[in-house]
Amino acid sequence: MLFESTKPVNIPLKDGSIFYDPCFFDNKEADHYFEVLRNDIKWQQDDIKIFGKTYAQPRLTALYANNDKPYRYSNLTLHPTKFSTELLEIKSKVEKCALLGFTSCLLNLYRDGQDSNGWHADNEKELGKDPVIASVSFGADRLFHMKHRQDKSHKLKLKLANGSLLIMRGSTQHHWLHQIPKTKKKIGERINLTFRIIK
């Protein structure tokens, strides 16, 4: 099922909770932030190990934070750069909506439809028991898939629009997996900011 909304909405999930606002930033703001982040962020492409084989990660990433705590996933360790002015502006607006202060932001740059992020949960130990993940999207729309770990009948597809905000709360990371799949459609670049609290 493809869930589409033009207004802020809490989407009911079994064993989870997500909030989606498709127009959290207006198009002018979103386009401005896309340009600044595309040009100013220290993007990198790391190698990841899957089943003993090494591959170039199918997207570019960066870690920014208000501290020096590293973030580890998929046998990678990322060390943060201090938040830029623009990231602090975005973070402040997201925090007012989430009613929560975030320490860190993992950024992803999807260069085209072949860049992707496979099925996973944001459940690393340093994120704590029930992590809140706030995800902001700038640039091209991409489909975001979710599926319940145990109950395969519970699935969700959501189009993440330019300027949108998605917040995953509660036990979502325990019970659900999510991904940004590859697409053969000709598609522009997308920047995704995932704000989190690294303990």
C-alpha positions in Angstrom: 0.0 0.0 0.0 1.4 3.4 -1.0 0.5 6.0 1.7 0.2 9.5 0.3 -0.6 12.6 2.3 -0.6 16.4 1.7 -0.9 17.3 5.4 1.0 16.3 8.6 -0.3 12.9 9.8 0.4 10.3 12.4 0.4 7.0 10.5 -0.8 4.1 12.7 1.5 1.1 12.7 1.4 -2.2 14.5 4.2 -2.1 17.2 5.4 1.3 16.1 4.7 5.0 15.6 5.6 7.3 12.7 4.7 10.9 11.9 5.0 12.4 8.4 4.8 16.0 7.3 5.2 16.2 3.5 5.7 20.0 3.5 7.8 20.6 6.7 10.0 22.9 4.7 8.5 24.8 1.7 10.0 24.3 -1.7 12.1 27.4 -1.6 13.6 26.5 1.7 14.1 22.9 0.7 15.8 23.8 -2.6 18.1 26.3 -0.8 19.2 23.7 1.8 19.7 21.1 -0.9 22.1 23.4 -2.8 24.1 24.3 0.4 24.3 20.8 1.7 25.2 19.3 -1.7 28.2 21.8 -2.0 29.4 22.2 1.6 29.0 18.7 3.2 32.2 16.6 3.4 30.6 13.6 1.5 32.4 10.3 1.5 31.9 6.8 0.0 32.9 4.0 2.4 33.3 0.3 1.7 30.9 -2.0 3.6 31.2 -5.8 4.2 28.2 -8.0 3.4 28.5 -11.7 3.9 32.3 -11.4 3.9 32.5 -9.5 0.6 33.5 -5.8 0.4 31.4 -3.4 -1.7 31.4 0.4 -2.2 28.4 1.7 -0.3 25.6 2.6 -2.8 25.4 6.3 -1.7 27.5 9.0 -0.1 27.4 9.7 3.6 28.6 12.1 6.3 28.2 12.4 10.1 27.8 15.7 11.9 27.3 16.2 15.6 27.6 18.6 18.6 30.1 16.2 20.1 32.9 13.8 19.1 31.1 10.5 19.6 31.6 8.1 16.6 28.7 6.2 15.1 29.1 2.5 14.1 27.0 0.5 11.6 27.7 -2.2 9.0 31.3 -2.6 10.4 31.8 1.1 9.6 32.9 3.7 12.2 32.1 7.3 11.2 33.6 10.2 13.1 31.6 13.4 13.2 32.3 16.9 12.0 30.8 19.8 14.0 27.3 21.0 12.9 27.3 23.7 10.2 25.1 26.8 10.5 22.6 25.3 8.1 22.4 22.0 9.9 21.8 23.8 13.2 19.0 25.7 11.6 17.4 22.5 10.3 18.0 20.7 13.5 16.4 23.5 15.6 13.2 23.3 13.5 13.1 19.5 13.7 13.6 19.6 17.5 10.6 21.9 18.0 8.4 19.4 16.1 9.9 16.3 17.8 10.0 17.9 21.3 13.4 16.4 21.6 17.1 17.5 21.4 19.3 15.6 18.9 23.0 15.2 19.2 24.0 13.8 15.8 23.0 13.7 12.1 23.8 11.0 9.6 23.5 12.4 6.1 23.0 10.4 2.9 23.3 11.6 -0.7 21.5 9.4 -3.2 23.0 10.5 -6.6 20.5 8.6 -8.8 18.1 5.7 -8.8 20.8 3.2 -8.4 21.9 4.6 -5.1 20.0 2.9 -2.3 19.8 1.8 1.3 18.9 -1.9 2.0 16.6 -3.3 4.6 17.7 -2.3 8.1 16.7 -0.9 11.4 18.3 2.0 13.3 18.9 -0.1 16.4 22.6 0.3 17.1 23.4 0.0 20.8 24.6 3.6 21.1 21.1 4.9 20.0 19.5 3.6 23.2 16.4 1.4 23.9 13.7 3.1 21.9 15.5 5.5 19.5 13.7 8.4 17.9 14.9 9.0 14.3 13.9 12.2 12.5 14.4 12.1 8.8 14.4 15.2 6.5 14.5 14.9 2.7 15.7 17.4 0.2 15.7 16.9 -3.6 14.1 14.2 -5.7 11.2 12.2 -4.2 12.1 8.6 -3.3 10.0 5.7 -2.1 10.5 4.6 1.5 9.5 1.0 2.3 8.7 -0.4 5.7 7.9 -4.0 6.8 7.2 -5.6 10.1 9.8 -8.1 11.2 7.4 -10.8 12.3 4.0 -10.1 10.7 4.7 -10.0 7.0 1.2 -8.7 6.2 2.1 -5.3 7.7 3.9 -3.2 5.1 4.0 0.4 4.2 5.3 2.5 1.2 5.7 6.2 1.6 6.8 8.8 -0.9 9.3 11.0 0.8 8.9 14.4 -0.8 11.3 17.4 -1.1 11.1 19.3 2.3 9.4 16.4 4.1 9.9 15.2 7.7 9.4 11.7 8.9 9.7 10.8 12.6 10.0 7.2 13.8 9.3 6.7 17.5 8.7 4.1 20.2 9.4 0.5 19.5 9.5 1.0 15.7 13.2 0.1 15.3 12.6 -3.1 17.3 9.7 -4.4 15.2 10.1 -2.8 11.7 12.7 -2.7 9.0 13.0 0.1 6.4 14.8 0.7 3.1 15.2 3.1 0.1 15.1 0.7 -2.8 16.9 1.1 -6.1 14.7 2.3 -9.0 15.3 2.2 -12.8 13.4 5.5 -13.2 15.6 8.4 -14.2 15.7 10.3 -11.0 17.5 13.3 -9.6 19.7 13.6 -6.5 18.2 13.4 -3.0 19.8 14.4 0.3 18.5 12.7 3.5 19.3 13.9 7.0 18.6 11.5 9.8 18.8 13.2 13.2 19.4 10.9 16.2 20.7 10.8 19.8 24.0 9.0 20.3 24.3 8.0 23.9 
